């Protein structure tokens, strides 16, 4: 057989499972010098760029991104291999000799970044910006990796990214028995939503229909979530806040939008961003006519307003 290239994560100490039979039958195993020692243990160094000249039966281990990784028939790393690289980088930054700023952070000090990154991801989706979407997803992933790495250092109840991921896998499998277990079927998305609520309620052993709702979320989203949960619990709509205050009125608007199947938080954000765009457009038009956009009169605003 010809030489085989096996592509590994750049920094994570791992080999693709598909490479194991090849390694067992290899006559020689080589690896580029900068491959993680955990993956390349026992392999001789190889400093070339083109594996075509290697002897039959040779297995060459290279990191993702190496020129030899494009060799025909190369065994690719598993999907998600770059997450191993990200975990390794985060561990290096947090460890002694890494980054002093990263080493000082706590769960609490990172909260502001978690909120900021989630909103930036939200905006990239609103804007339909695919480049920003990919970058912001990475920034949100960083928050998960960072918090998981900090959690490994807790003196009483440590856990890490593997426990986080295992918990997520168990949750997803447990809440999708129609996918991962025999015998149960779900016909529609609405049926699945109802079944998800049942499974989640049993899993969390919740005493109230509003248990588990994050009260720190934006007020419109919070009102919508409360309305949704209580409606599923059979609460009559006439028991929603009904006084004459602004808060109650806003709650009723958010609840009504949610119960009609809308997303009031997204709707309000859309209206707010459209208003922002019209303000900027009017200011720009006024400036083009030589006016100071910071000193417009009411009549100036009406003149340059881009209409409803």
C-alpha positions as CSV (number, residue, x, y, z in Angstrom):
1,X,0.0,0.0,0.0
2,X,1.1,3.6,-0.5
3,X,2.1,6.0,2.3
4,X,-0.9,7.3,4.3
5,X,-1.3,10.8,5.7
6,X,-3.2,11.1,9.0
7,X,-4.4,14.6,9.8
8,X,-4.5,15.4,13.6
9,X,-5.7,18.4,15.5
10,X,-3.0,21.1,15.5
11,X,-2.7,21.3,19.3
12,X,-4.9,18.7,20.8
13,X,-3.2,15.4,21.7
14,X,-5.5,13.2,19.7
15,X,-5.6,10.8,16.7
16,X,-8.6,10.1,14.4
17,X,-10.1,6.7,15.3
18,X,-9.9,5.8,11.6
19,X,-6.1,5.9,11.9
20,X,-5.8,3.1,14.4
21,X,-5.9,0.1,11.9
22,X,-3.4,2.0,9.7
23,X,-1.0,2.5,12.7
24,X,-1.2,-1.2,13.6
25,X,-0.2,-2.3,10.1
26,X,2.3,0.5,9.4
27,X,5.9,-0.4,8.6
28,X,7.0,3.1,9.7
29,X,5.4,6.0,11.5
30,X,6.6,9.5,11.0
31,X,5.4,12.9,12.3
32,X,6.2,16.5,11.7
33,X,8.2,18.0,14.6
34,X,5.6,20.5,15.7
35,X,2.8,18.0,16.2
36,X,1.6,17.7,19.8
37,X,3.7,15.1,21.6
38,X,0.6,13.3,22.8
39,X,-0.4,12.4,19.2
40,X,3.1,11.8,17.9
41,X,4.6,9.8,20.7
42,X,7.0,7.2,19.3
43,X,7.0,8.6,15.8
44,X,10.2,9.7,14.0
45,X,10.5,13.3,12.9
46,X,9.6,14.2,9.3
47,X,10.5,17.7,8.0
48,X,9.3,17.4,4.4
49,X,6.2,19.0,2.7
50,X,5.3,16.4,0.1
51,X,4.7,12.8,1.3
52,X,4.7,11.4,-2.3
53,X,8.2,10.1,-1.9
54,X,7.6,8.1,1.3
55,X,7.8,4.3,1.2
56,X,4.7,2.2,1.0
57,X,3.3,1.2,4.4
58,X,4.5,4.5,6.0
59,X,2.0,6.4,8.1
60,X,2.7,10.2,8.3
61,X,1.1,12.2,11.1
62,X,0.6,15.9,10.3
63,X,-1.4,18.7,12.0
64,X,-4.5,20.2,10.3
65,X,-3.4,23.0,8.0
66,X,0.0,21.4,7.1
67,X,0.6,21.2,3.3
68,X,0.8,17.4,3.5
69,X,-2.8,17.3,4.8
70,X,-4.0,17.9,1.3
71,X,-2.4,14.6,0.1
72,X,-4.8,12.4,-1.8
73,X,-6.4,9.8,0.5
74,X,-5.4,11.6,3.7
75,X,-7.4,10.5,6.7
76,X,-9.1,13.6,8.0
77,X,-9.5,14.6,11.6
78,X,-12.9,14.1,13.1
79,X,-15.5,16.8,12.9
80,X,-14.9,19.1,15.9
81,X,-11.2,18.6,16.0
82,X,-10.5,22.3,16.1
83,X,-12.5,22.4,19.4
84,X,-9.7,20.3,20.9
85,X,-7.2,23.0,19.7
86,X,-9.3,25.7,21.3
87,X,-9.4,23.8,24.6
88,X,-5.6,23.3,24.5
89,X,-5.0,27.0,23.8
90,X,-7.3,28.1,26.6
91,X,-5.5,25.7,29.0
92,X,-2.2,27.2,27.9
93,X,-3.4,30.8,28.5
94,X,-4.7,30.0,31.9
95,X,-1.8,27.8,33.1
96,X,1.4,29.1,34.8
97,X,3.6,30.9,32.3
98,X,0.5,31.8,30.2
99,X,-1.3,35.1,30.1
100,X,-1.4,37.1,33.3
101,X,-4.8,38.7,32.5
102,X,-6.4,35.3,31.7
103,X,-4.9,33.9,34.9
104,X,-6.6,36.6,37.0
105,X,-10.1,36.1,35.7
106,X,-13.0,34.6,37.7
107,X,-16.5,33.5,36.8
108,X,-17.7,36.9,38.1
109,X,-15.2,39.0,36.3
110,X,-16.1,37.3,33.0
111,X,-19.8,38.0,33.2
112,X,-19.7,41.3,31.3
113,X,-17.9,39.6,28.4
114,X,-20.4,36.8,28.3
115,X,-23.3,39.2,28.0
116,X,-21.5,41.4,25.4
117,X,-20.5,38.5,23.2
118,X,-24.0,37.1,23.2
119,X,-25.4,40.4,22.1
120,X,-22.8,40.8,19.4
121,X,-23.7,37.3,18.2
122,X,-27.3,38.3,18.2
123,X,-26.6,41.4,16.2
124,X,-24.5,39.5,13.6
125,X,-27.6,37.2,13.0
126,X,-29.9,40.2,12.8
127,X,-27.6,41.8,10.3
128,X,-27.2,38.7,8.2
129,X,-23.4,39.1,8.3
130,X,-21.9,35.6,7.8
131,X,-18.3,36.7,8.5
132,X,-19.3,38.4,11.7
133,X,-21.5,35.4,12.6
134,X,-18.6,33.0,12.4
135,X,-16.4,35.3,14.5
136,X,-19.0,35.9,17.1
137,X,-19.8,32.2,17.5
138,X,-16.1,31.8,18.2
139,X,-16.2,34.5,20.8
140,X,-19.2,32.9,22.5
141,X,-17.4,29.5,22.4
142,X,-14.4,31.2,24.1
143,X,-16.7,32.2,27.0
144,X,-17.7,28.5,27.4
145,X,-14.1,27.3,27.3
146,X,-12.9,30.1,29.6
147,X,-15.6,29.4,32.3
148,X,-15.0,25.6,32.0
149,X,-11.3,26.1,32.5
150,X,-11.8,28.4,35.5
151,X,-14.2,25.7,36.9
152,X,-11.4,23.1,37.0
153,X,-9.6,25.1,39.7
154,X,-12.5,25.2,42.2
155,X,-11.3,23.7,45.5
156,X,-14.5,21.9,46.4
157,X,-16.4,21.1,43.2
158,X,-14.2,21.2,40.2
159,X,-15.3,20.3,36.7
160,X,-14.0,20.9,33.2
161,X,-15.1,21.1,29.6
162,X,-15.5,17.3,29.4
163,X,-18.0,17.3,32.2
164,X,-19.8,20.3,30.6
165,X,-20.0,18.5,27.2
166,X,-21.0,15.2,28.7
167,X,-23.8,16.8,30.6
168,X,-25.0,18.5,27.4
169,X,-24.9,15.2,25.5
170,X,-26.8,13.4,28.2
171,X,-29.4,16.2,28.2
172,X,-29.9,16.2,24.4
173,X,-30.2,12.4,24.2
174,X,-32.5,12.3,27.2
175,X,-34.8,14.9,25.8
176,X,-35.0,13.4,22.4
177,X,-36.1,9.8,23.0
178,X,-37.9,9.8,19.6
179,X,-34.4,10.2,18.0
180,X,-32.1,8.1,20.3
181,X,-34.5,5.5,21.8
182,X,-36.9,3.0,20.2
183,X,-40.6,3.1,20.7
184,X,-41.4,6.8,21.0
185,X,-42.4,9.0,18.0
186,X,-42.9,12.7,17.6
187,X,-44.8,13.8,14.5
188,X,-44.4,17.6,14.6
189,X,-42.3,20.4,16.0
190,X,-45.2,21.5,18.2
191,X,-45.4,17.9,19.6
192,X,-41.7,17.9,20.3
193,X,-41.9,21.3,22.1
194,X,-44.6,19.9,24.4
195,X,-42.7,16.7,25.0
196,X,-39.5,18.7,25.7
197,X,-41.3,20.6,28.4
198,X,-42.6,17.4,30.0
199,X,-39.2,15.8,30.0
200,X,-37.5,19.0,31.3
201,X,-40.1,19.4,34.1
202,X,-39.5,15.8,35.2
203,X,-35.8,16.1,34.9
204,X,-35.5,19.3,36.9
205,X,-38.3,18.2,39.4
206,X,-39.7,21.7,39.2
207,X,-42.4,22.8,41.7
208,X,-43.6,25.8,39.8
209,X,-44.3,26.6,36.1
210,X,-42.0,29.5,36.3
211,X,-39.0,27.7,37.9
212,X,-35.8,28.0,35.8
213,X,-36.7,31.2,34.1
214,X,-33.7,33.5,34.0
215,X,-34.9,36.7,35.6
216,X,-31.8,38.7,34.5
217,X,-32.8,38.5,30.8
218,X,-34.1,41.7,29.1
219,X,-37.5,42.7,30.5
220,X,-39.5,42.2,27.3
221,X,-38.0,38.7,26.9
222,X,-38.7,38.0,30.5
223,X,-42.3,39.0,30.2
224,X,-42.7,36.9,27.1
225,X,-41.2,33.9,28.8
226,X,-43.4,34.2,31.8
227,X,-46.5,34.6,29.7
228,X,-45.5,31.5,27.6
229,X,-44.8,29.3,30.6
230,X,-47.9,30.3,32.5
231,X,-50.1,29.9,29.4
232,X,-48.9,26.3,29.1
233,X,-49.8,25.8,32.8
234,X,-53.3,27.0,32.1
235,X,-53.2,30.4,33.6
236,X,-56.1,32.5,32.3
237,X,-55.1,35.6,30.3
238,X,-57.2,37.9,32.5
239,X,-54.8,37.2,35.4
240,X,-51.9,38.8,33.6
241,X,-50.9,42.3,35.0
242,X,-53.8,44.6,34.4
243,X,-53.2,47.8,36.3
244,X,-52.7,51.2,34.6
245,X,-48.9,51.5,35.1
246,X,-46.5,51.5,32.2
247,X,-44.9,48.3,33.3
248,X,-48.1,46.4,33.3
249,X,-49.0,47.8,29.9
250,X,-45.7,46.8,28.5
251,X,-46.0,43.3,30.0
252,X,-49.5,42.9,28.4
253,X,-48.0,43.9,25.0
254,X,-45.1,41.5,25.3
255,X,-47.4,38.7,26.5
256,X,-49.9,39.3,23.7
257,X,-47.1,39.1,21.1
258,X,-45.7,36.0,22.6
259,X,-49.0,34.2,22.8
260,X,-49.7,35.0,19.1
261,X,-46.6,33.1,18.3
262,X,-44.3,36.1,17.8
263,X,-41.0,37.2,19.5
264,X,-41.6,40.5,21.2
265,X,-38.0,41.0,22.1
266,X,-37.0,40.6,18.5
267,X,-39.9,42.7,17.3
268,X,-38.9,45.6,19.6
269,X,-35.2,45.3,18.7
270,X,-36.2,45.5,15.0
271,X,-38.3,48.6,15.6
272,X,-35.5,50.2,17.6
273,X,-32.9,49.5,15.0
274,X,-35.1,50.8,12.2
275,X,-35.7,54.0,14.2
276,X,-31.9,54.3,14.7
277,X,-31.3,53.9,11.0
278,X,-33.9,56.6,10.2
279,X,-32.3,59.0,12.7
280,X,-28.9,58.5,11.2
281,X,-30.3,58.9,7.7
282,X,-32.0,62.2,8.6
283,X,-28.8,63.5,10.3
284,X,-26.7,62.6,7.3
285,X,-29.1,64.3,4.9
286,X,-29.1,67.4,7.0
287,X,-25.3,67.5,7.2
288,X,-25.2,67.1,3.4
289,X,-27.2,70.4,3.2
290,X,-24.7,72.1,5.5
291,X,-26.7,71.9,8.7
292,X,-25.2,70.9,12.0
293,X,-26.8,67.5,12.7
294,X,-26.4,68.1,16.5
295,X,-28.5,71.3,16.4
296,X,-31.5,70.4,14.3
297,X,-34.9,72.0,15.1
298,X,-38.2,70.1,15.1
299,X,-38.9,71.4,11.7
300,X,-35.5,70.3,10.5
301,X,-36.1,66.8,11.8
302,X,-39.5,66.6,10.0
303,X,-37.9,67.9,6.8
304,X,-35.2,65.2,6.6
305,X,-37.2,62.4,8.2
306,X,-37.4,59.3,6.0
307,X,-41.1,58.8,6.6
308,X,-42.8,55.7,8.0
